[in-house]
């Protein structure tokens, strides 16, 4: 029996492409909460690329007439131009990026647009868009990481022979070099880049063709779609393909860890730039002044590296909680995955870029580093090692040097002020060996082991990290290369 709409209800909007069986208008608050266009419009370019690949596959399978394919691609090209120029008007009534683009395509080219969604659901569509977005964004972040490692490589080689205190428990411990210290940070960022490369390989499968949850009865070619989109293959389970957000969690976990690495640099720059340390001066471009105290230059960018890390960790936790306990397959909760994803990756990328620029511009104080070496008995272990070379058991040597340090503290003196002759006499060993043990450059020269701070080793590590940074850049370029569907779109 045919029915007519209740005249008390407003007419159905043509923007609601899913509303064929609905008589009532959507409640305004439902529309507000349901709409994601305020943030998922960022996926527009990837949504359009996916649509070109899908339409091309439908044409090749004889499901979409060739003339309609031409009209669809041309229409999508026009929409892309408007999106990239900032002219495209996004509609909350059209809910999300997918329906905004499809409805606009219908407005521009008419009936052929209605064939584009054949054998496709918004569920596999968004799963695809997020993978395409992640592929491009993570590749860009890999490039940012490579640049930061490259900066640290340059600094490591430049300062390979500048002695400085090394710290444990934030207490002066043993001598290292500034180059060795900076290259330690490079190792962490190389791991961050490697982690993202691993993730990109793991998520290199195309979910399109999974439909809402159970594929399609139409004779599509998923391998063709994957090839057009630059994927190595297709996902193997349609339920998992539309529900899986592991790659987003992995990306945010990597971002959280990466931000913790940046936070550590930020904390060190805050400390090292104080008058109490006096190791480094941050340039004006990366500091701000006080509204009250004219003399102040505050290391705000370094401080924000610490603060922003908490924000990104919060994004990870928010995503994990949104995913907790969801049954297969797609659930509306998954709409909540995008805002933490965008926020975390935007924040990480910006912090990587500012850190590279800030470190490249920083001015290190060699004299301040040298003066700090004599204030914490950093060569105590070297003295103990010299006693070992003279035949003293290490534990006995350790005890004797500890007593020597305690006496120096009581008399408010240092090894340098006491002098090698007095120390040698007290310990009952030759003066020549003690004099060498109290020479910081000799101390560093003895540390000629893989991974140790001998200046020669540090310079070699600087060369190695530069080579690995170049390799990361190559990996980034591989993932940033346009896929065939994008080439068709921009032809």
SETI-644988 format. One record per residue (C-alpha): residue number from 1; x, y, z. Coordinates in pm, whole numbers, padded with zeros to 5 digits, always signed. Each point is the difference from the previous one (the first is absolute). Example, Ala and Ser with C-alpha at 12.3 -4.5 7.8 and 13.67 -1.06 7.14 Angstrom:
2
   num       px       py       pz
     1   +01230   -00450   +00780
     2   +00137   +00344   -00066
This chain:
491
   num       px       py       pz
     1   +00000   +00000   +00000
     2   +00131   +00345   -00090
     3   +00028   +00251   +00282
     4   +00058   +00371   +00000
     5   +00218   +00200   +00236
     6   -00164   +00146   +00307
     7   -00065   +00368   -00090
     8   +00092   +00096   +00357
     9   +00356   -00101   -00071
    10   +00233   +00208   -00215
    11   +00079   -00146   -00344
    12   +00300   -00227   -00025
    13   +00316   +00175   -00108
    14   +00168   -00120   -00317
    15   +00331   +00036   +00185
    16   -00080   -00303   +00215
    17   +00117   -00259   -00250
    18   -00074   -00287   +00237
    19   -00355   +00113   +00085
    20   -00210   -00178   -00262
    21   -00210   -00179   +00262
    22   -00027   +00287   +00247
    23   -00308   +00218   +00042
    24   +00111   +00214   +00294
    25   +00260   +00270   -00009
    26   +00312   -00054   +00207
    27   -00008   +00163   +00343
    28   +00227   +00310   -00003
    29   +00220   -00133   +00281
    30   +00026   -00338   -00169
    31   +00112   +00179   -00314
    32   +00255   +00199   +00199
    33   +00144   -00301   +00180
    34   -00015   -00225   -00304
    35   +00177   +00240   -00234
    36   +00376   -00037   -00031
    37   +00058   +00243   -00284
    38   +00156   +00253   +00237
    39   +00309   -00221   +00020
    40   -00015   -00275   -00260
    41   -00002   +00255   -00284
    42   +00378   -00039   +00031
    43   -00041   -00335   -00173
    44   -00152   +00156   -00312
    45   +00297   -00044   -00233
    46   +00039   -00364   +00103
    47   -00373   -00062   -00033
    48   +00009   +00136   -00355
    49   +00305   -00208   -00093
    50   -00176   -00310   +00134
    51   -00312   +00083   -00200
    52   +00200   +00032   -00323
    53   +00158   -00342   +00059
    54   -00338   -00154   +00085
    55   -00173   +00149   -00303
    56   +00283   -00113   -00229
    57   -00022   -00355   +00130
    58   -00381   +00003   -00046
    59   +00047   +00113   -00360
    60   +00260   -00268   -00071
    61   -00236   -00264   +00145
    62   -00284   +00115   -00225
    63   -00205   +00118   +00298
    64   +00030   +00372   -00078
    65   -00055   +00136   -00353
    66   +00310   +00164   -00145
    67   -00185   +00327   -00057
    68   -00104   +00012   +00363
    69   +00360   -00068   +00104
    70   +00116   +00298   -00205
    71   -00265   +00222   +00158
    72   +00080   -00121   +00353
    73   +00375   +00055   -00033
    74   -00050   +00343   -00154
    75   -00242   +00095   +00276
    76   +00239   -00122   +00269
    77   +00282   +00198   -00160
    78   -00210   +00315   +00029
    79   -00086   -00074   +00362
    80   +00367   -00064   +00078
    81   +00095   +00334   -00151
    82   -00257   +00177   +00217
    83   +00107   -00188   +00313
    84   +00368   +00081   -00050
    85   -00079   +00364   -00078
    86   -00215   +00032   +00313
    87   -00315   +00072   -00202
    88   -00192   -00315   +00087
    89   -00295   +00061   +00236
    90   -00041   -00279   +00255
    91   -00352   -00081   +00118
    92   -00084   -00135   +00346
    93   -00325   -00131   -00145
    94   +00208   -00231   -00218
    95   +00163   -00140   +00315
    96   +00345   -00104   -00109
    97   +00266   +00039   -00265
    98   -00128   -00297   -00202
    99   -00357   +00122   -00032
   100   +00106   +00361   -00056
   101   +00208   -00103   -00299
   102   -00253   -00247   -00141
   103   -00289   +00244   +00036
   104   +00203   +00281   -00158
   105   +00095   -00234   -00284
   106   -00369   -00075   -00054
   107   -00076   +00373   -00006
   108   +00269   +00052   -00265
   109   -00037   -00298   -00233
   110   -00346   -00140   +00078
   111   -00096   -00368   -00029
   112   +00347   -00150   -00069
   113   +00099   +00098   +00356
   114   -00256   -00247   +00131
   115   +00205   -00287   -00142
   116   +00322   +00089   +00190
   117   -00101   -00164   +00326
   118   -00074   -00334   -00169
   119   +00163   -00286   +00196
   120   +00131   +00241   +00261
   121   -00097   +00103   +00353
   122   +00104   +00294   +00211
   123   +00148   -00263   +00231
   124   +00266   -00122   -00243
   125   +00025   +00350   -00146
   126   +00110   +00159   +00328
   127   +00230   -00294   +00072
   128   +00168   +00074   -00332
   129   +00014   +00377   +00052
   130   +00170   -00041   +00335
   131   +00263   -00231   -00143
   132   +00071   +00239   -00285
   133   +00019   +00292   +00244
   134   +00231   -00194   +00233
   135   +00223   -00106   -00286
   136   +00054   +00359   -00112
   137   +00021   +00151   +00348
   138   +00233   -00260   +00150
   139   +00228   +00024   -00303
   140   +00020   +00376   +00054
   141   +00080   -00055   +00369
   142   +00272   -00250   -00097
   143   +00147   +00278   -00213
   144   -00020   +00239   +00298
   145   +00174   -00258   +00217
   146   +00271   -00044   -00261
   147   +00060   +00375   -00008
   148   +00029   +00015   +00378
   149   +00245   -00292   -00001
   150   +00197   +00177   -00271
   151   +00023   +00314   +00216
   152   +00116   -00208   +00296
   153   +00253   -00177   -00223
   154   +00152   +00334   -00102
   155   +00011   +00119   +00360
   156   +00143   -00332   +00120
   157   +00293   +00026   -00238
   158   +00051   +00371   +00070
   159   +00015   -00055   +00376
   160   +00157   -00348   -00006
   161   +00296   +00113   +00213
   162   -00173   +00249   +00233
   163   +00015   -00157   +00348
   164   -00304   +00035   +00223
   165   -00138   -00167   +00310
   166   -00210   -00308   -00054
   167   -00283   -00047   +00248
   168   -00182   -00274   +00183
   169   -00275   +00089   +00246
   170   +00065   +00358   -00123
   171   +00328   -00014   +00194
   172   +00336   +00047   -00170
   173   +00132   -00347   -00073
   174   +00278   -00042   -00260
   175   +00140   +00201   -00288
   176   -00156   -00034   -00343
   177   +00003   +00240   -00291
   178   -00274   +00234   -00113
   179   -00003   -00179   -00335
   180   -00046   -00336   +00171
   181   -00287   +00142   +00207
   182   -00181   +00144   -00302
   183   +00044   -00316   -00203
   184   -00165   -00197   +00282
   185   -00319   +00189   -00086
   186   +00050   -00084   -00368
   187   -00015   -00371   +00085
   188   -00346   +00043   +00153
   189   -00127   +00186   -00305
   190   +00140   -00265   -00233
   191   -00202   -00258   +00193
   192   -00309   +00221   -00038
   193   +00051   +00007   -00376
   194   +00057   -00375   -00017
   195   -00317   -00056   +00202
   196   -00205   +00199   -00251
   197   +00157   -00183   -00294
   198   -00102   -00330   +00160
   199   -00354   +00128   +00048
   200   -00030   +00113   -00361
   201   +00092   -00349   -00118
   202   -00245   -00162   +00243
   203   -00294   +00217   -00115
   204   +00081   -00033   -00371
   205   -00326   -00174   -00090
   206   -00310   +00147   -00163
   207   -00330   -00041   +00190
   208   -00221   +00127   -00284
   209   -00235   -00272   -00121
   210   -00081   -00117   +00351
   211   -00330   +00187   -00022
   212   -00189   +00067   +00319
   213   +00126   -00327   +00150
   214   -00055   -00287   -00244
   215   +00143   +00104   -00335
   216   -00232   +00016   -00303
   217   -00187   -00228   -00239
   218   +00123   +00203   -00298
   219   +00306   -00121   -00197
   220   +00252   +00262   +00114
   221   +00378   -00035   -00025
   222   +00153   +00087   +00336
   223   +00354   -00061   -00121
   224   -00050   +00257   -00276
   225   -00122   +00259   +00250
   226   +00298   -00072   +00225
   227   +00239   +00040   -00293
   228   -00157   +00333   -00100
   229   +00042   +00124   +00357
   230   +00359   -00117   +00039
   231   -00063   -00277   +00254
   232   +00198   -00323   +00004
   233   -00318   -00205   +00034
   234   -00345   -00021   +00152
   235   -00129   -00066   +00350
   236   -00100   -00363   +00065
   237   -00311   +00028   +00214
   238   -00283   +00243   -00072
   239   -00111   +00019   +00364
   240   +00349   +00082   +00119
   241   +00063   +00243   -00286
   242   -00283   +00236   +00099
   243   +00052   -00037   +00376
   244   +00381   +00010   +00016
   245   +00158   +00313   +00142
   246   +00322   -00164   +00116
   247   +00203   +00214   -00237
   248   -00143   +00315   +00157
   249   +00086   -00123   +00348
   250   +00351   -00091   -00115
   251   +00041   +00343   -00156
   252   -00109   +00174   +00320
   253   +00219   -00228   +00212
   254   +00294   +00088   -00223
   255   -00092   +00368   +00025
   256   -00021   -00023   +00380
   257   +00341   -00163   +00026
   258   +00143   +00243   -00253
   259   -00135   +00292   +00201
   260   +00159   -00144   +00316
   261   +00332   +00008   -00185
   262   -00061   +00364   -00090
   263   -00108   +00073   +00355
   264   +00335   -00127   +00126
   265   +00183   +00241   -00231
   266   -00232   +00277   +00111
   267   +00077   -00065   +00367
   268   +00374   +00001   -00065
   269   -00015   +00325   -00194
   270   -00198   +00160   +00283
   271   +00258   -00113   +00255
   272   +00311   +00059   -00209
   273   -00108   +00353   -00095
   274   -00036   +00114   +00363
   275   +00265   +00214   +00166
   276   +00058   -00289   +00241
   277   +00120   -00223   -00287
   278   +00097   +00256   -00263
   279   +00067   -00264   -00265
   280   -00208   +00140   -00287
   281   -00170   +00314   -00122
   282   -00324   -00029   -00194
   283   -00039   +00266   -00267
   284   -00270   +00265   +00016
   285   -00206   -00177   -00266
   286   -00076   -00280   +00247
   287   -00045   +00193   +00325
   288   -00254   +00250   +00128
   289   +00019   +00288   +00244
   290   -00173   +00080   +00325
   291   -00282   +00254   +00020
   292   +00145   +00119   +00333
   293   +00373   -00078   +00015
   294   +00196   +00167   -00280
   295   +00307   -00222   +00039
   296   -00181   -00331   -00055
   297   +00037   -00225   -00302
   298   -00216   -00303   +00060
   299   +00062   -00332   -00181
   300   -00367   -00035   -00086
   301   +00048   -00223   -00305
   302   +00211   -00245   +00200
   303   -00262   +00005   +00275
   304   -00278   -00065   -00251
   305   +00179   -00311   -00119
   306   -00062   -00133   +00350
   307   -00357   +00128   +00019
   308   -00108   -00119   -00344
   309   +00121   -00350   +00077
   310   -00275   -00031   +00261
   311   -00256   +00109   -00257
   312   +00106   -00270   -00245
   313   +00003   -00271   +00267
   314   -00353   +00114   +00084
   315   -00101   -00044   -00365
   316   +00125   -00358   +00012
   317   -00192   -00074   +00318
   318   -00316   +00156   -00144
   319   +00019   -00220   -00308
   320   +00066   -00314   +00203
   321   -00303   +00067   +00220
   322   -00221   +00066   -00305
   323   +00102   -00337   -00146
   324   -00030   -00198   +00322
   325   -00257   -00277   -00016
   326   -00148   +00076   -00343
   327   -00162   -00305   -00162
   328   +00061   -00082   -00365
   329   -00035   +00164   -00242
   330   -00052   +00375   -00050
   331   -00147   +00207   +00286
   332   -00067   +00374   +00010
   333   +00251   +00028   +00283
   334   +00268   -00025   -00268
   335   -00088   +00353   -00107
   336   +00191   +00105   +00313
   337   +00328   -00128   -00143
   338   +00074   +00297   -00224
   339   +00034   +00299   +00231
   340   +00268   -00158   +00223
   341   +00176   -00132   -00308
   342   +00014   +00337   -00173
   343   +00094   +00185   +00318
   344   +00279   -00239   +00097
   345   +00164   -00014   -00342
   346   -00032   +00376   -00056
   347   +00159   +00065   +00339
   348   +00280   -00250   -00052
   349   +00088   +00136   -00344
   350   +00008   +00362   +00120
   351   +00216   -00090   +00301
   352   +00245   -00193   -00215
   353   +00042   +00294   -00234
   354   +00048   +00260   +00274
   355   +00248   -00225   +00185
   356   +00217   -00038   -00308
   357   +00003   +00376   -00057
   358   +00058   +00080   +00369
   359   +00295   -00241   +00033
   360   +00157   +00121   -00324
   361   -00008   +00358   +00130
   362   +00107   -00070   +00363
   363   +00335   +00137   +00122
   364   +00198   -00228   +00231
   365   +00241   +00136   +00262
   366   +00324   -00199   -00012
   367   +00150   +00174   +00301
   368   -00311   -00066   +00207
   369   +00014   -00368   -00089
   370   +00369   -00021   +00096
   371   -00048   +00179   +00332
   372   -00277   -00243   +00097
   373   +00236   -00295   -00045
   374   +00208   +00094   +00304
   375   -00290   +00060   +00235
   376   -00136   -00350   +00033
   377   +00302   -00232   +00028
   378   -00090   -00147   -00340
   379   +00344   -00164   -00031
   380   -00038   -00202   +00321
   381   -00060   -00321   -00195
   382   +00309   +00074   -00211
   383   +00205   +00022   +00321
   384   -00144   -00332   +00116
   385   +00086   -00153   -00339
   386   +00358   +00127   +00038
   387   +00026   -00176   +00335
   388   -00127   -00316   -00168
   389   +00278   +00035   -00257
   390   +00241   +00015   +00295
   391   -00131   -00333   +00130
   392   -00258   +00120   +00256
   393   -00330   -00198   +00002
   394   -00281   +00213   -00138
   395   -00212   -00007   +00316
   396   +00299   +00115   +00205
   397   +00075   +00270   -00256
   398   -00363   +00111   +00006
   399   +00010   +00035   +00379
   400   +00327   +00196   -00004
   401   -00124   +00246   -00262
   402   -00332   +00041   +00183
   403   +00194   +00097   +00314
   404   +00210   +00242   -00206
   405   -00315   +00165   -00139
   406   -00150   +00027   +00349
   407   +00315   +00173   +00126
   408   -00006   +00242   -00295
   409   -00363   +00086   +00076
   410   +00081   +00058   +00368
   411   +00290   +00229   -00089
   412   -00191   +00167   -00284
   413   +00261   -00085   -00258
   414   +00013   -00188   -00333
   415   +00226   -00254   -00166
   416   +00150   +00275   -00214
   417   +00068   +00223   +00301
   418   +00149   -00288   +00197
   419   +00226   -00092   -00291
   420   +00133   -00335   -00129
   421   +00308   -00001   +00226
   422   -00201   +00016   +00323
   423   -00254   -00253   -00125
   424   +00272   -00241   -00114
   425   +00174   +00030   +00336
   426   -00323   -00071   +00188
   427   -00086   -00300   -00215
   428   +00356   -00132   -00014
   429   +00019   -00027   -00380
   430   +00220   +00171   -00265
   431   -00082   +00364   -00069
   432   +00016   -00035   -00379
   433   -00297   -00235   -00011
   434   -00204   +00224   +00231
   435   +00078   +00304   -00214
   436   -00133   -00180   -00307
   437   -00308   -00119   +00189
   438   -00080   +00363   +00086
   439   +00028   +00112   -00364
   440   -00349   +00001   -00148
   441   +00121   -00023   -00360
   442   +00212   -00303   +00094
   443   -00304   -00144   +00174
   444   -00205   +00033   -00317
   445   +00283   -00138   -00214
   446   +00006   -00317   +00210
   447   -00370   -00056   -00070
   448   +00074   -00138   -00345
   449   -00278   -00258   -00019
   450   -00307   -00033   -00224
   451   -00267   +00231   +00137
   452   +00241   +00184   +00233
   453   +00080   +00376   -00004
   454   +00349   -00004   -00153
   455   -00014   +00298   -00243
   456   +00102   -00227   -00288
   457   -00287   -00236   +00081
   458   -00242   +00292   +00034
   459   +00094   +00136   -00342
   460   -00051   -00345   -00152
   461   -00340   -00024   +00166
   462   -00087   +00340   -00144
   463   +00076   -00133   -00347
   464   -00204   -00312   +00069
   465   -00304   +00193   +00122
   466   +00014   +00225   -00306
   467   -00002   -00308   -00222
   468   -00299   -00142   +00188
   469   -00180   +00335   -00022
   470   +00044   -00011   -00378
   471   -00142   -00352   -00002
   472   -00304   +00123   +00193
   473   -00049   +00276   -00255
   474   +00002   -00260   -00276
   475   -00262   -00202   +00184
   476   -00215   +00310   +00042
   477   +00028   +00080   -00370
   478   -00113   -00352   -00086
   479   -00321   +00031   +00201
   480   -00066   +00357   -00118
   481   +00015   -00096   -00369
   482   -00341   +00055   -00169
   483   -00202   -00314   -00059
   484   -00147   -00069   -00350
   485   -00345   +00124   +00104
   486   +00144   +00333   +00113
   487   +00188   +00027   -00328
   488   -00330   -00049   -00189
   489   -00170   +00257   +00220
   490   +00265   +00268   -00053
   491   +00059   -00073   -00370
